[in-house]
Amino acid sequence: MAKHDTSGTLPSLTGQIVLLTDYHRKKRTEPISIAIKKLKTETMEYSKVCPWWMGYMLLVPIRKFSHNPQKILSPYLKPGMRVIDFGCAMGYFSLPMAQMVGSSGKVYCFDIQQKMLDKLKCRAEKAGVREIIEPKLIAGNESDFEGMEQSADFALLFAVAHEVPDRKKLFADLYRMLKPQSFLYFAEPPGHVKKEEFQQSVSLAEQAGFNVLGPANVSKTHSVILQKL
């Protein structure tokens, strides 16, 4: 999912319209130019999250040339496994994962946007894997991962961590949900995440208890395979 850096520039025309609407809704009294800058700052954290409509761009067939779900995940998934697609969007990886774990398995698909999950459910229905897919909306409360302790055999965290404000908590949550000896496949897009930032995330994963097994060697990504000990 894409990260949108709004620092140092004014928002797009559409963005300015949204900000102006918010300006009037909140009945601000300062000059409009100052209000826009304040509103922009208030929404910067949200702007790191891929807009739901961009989820369609993640589904383009040409993406398989660089990120083929079958090649990437088949070494780790087997029929009957219970697996996690964290930050699943519209299910680019989720549906192939469902096909790999089969009717006796389960794919828990976490995302913070309901519209992403709604589209995922439609796609899963058409693909005949709806009973295998279990969409889970992250609402930011303690019940988000309730009942998931040590329940998953594998987790995928693909181009998502840079959108999460608290990455330390992210890796701690994933660690708790995975069974011992299970793998976490962690990848980030180099266009949005510098190597140093990726290494910081890997360090946070190690602090959570994960062991680094080595690079995942997927094109156009910083990637690593981690294991819960």
Steps between C-alpha positions, in 0.01 A plus 500: 500500500629838408627767735410853404743765621322831537780682679633813336224532241143621490236230457355421159198695377271227630687498829468877536125477442478243779708718728293809423184306577650398831604861561141620476365199691727579795424876471864599523583867552864518384594595140418227248867447402593427861195279544595289197848444643353396835245269344769350282711425808202344675444260210862408424491179703184390322653588162759226549225245454420391146155638400248219452454578129872445437443139599388440142847596378651228717298238310636570150607173329841639401596503868544123485821546301669644809280372785358162408304375803547135405879528472532717809277305737481138382820399688332597828132409462339156514138376496331537836715787626354803679679806365494881529505763226561819699405812305324286242335784301280342231670163525778489242675244721198387704322312222806302385572425867146363535554276199826371649362416846183352353158438650650359820702818558423861584634841394454780753499826306568812707452856377400838642268591212158340472473580128815295437349207688166534321673471163707209631181314594353555153817373334517200732138413418571507127814292547315236702710546814265714711470232772878494537541877524426667835513882470589685821468877538766662718320760710790593725372342820595206720253264333661528155698177545283332762509122482799497264773417753736235357245400238679568169756289314625783278467877459556729203591866553550632148546875437300591810725568801598850382132600524473394865579775756600255777717235337621370835142406591446362149776242533400419858144430384618280214731312735211424735277378218754259354567150626856414609732423205267681259626739233440869436565616145587870525549723195499874431514703175838676455327791327330591828729348761873562525728210585578657837130525587447140397785389725343693786181301448697174496659602830154559647397154381803351674410688818155341481666157499541415131816343362633616162551204267617697198390707201190397308652602166187648342551756225431868566478456877698507820401161637587249768372174646445504875415213733333490838713293732 
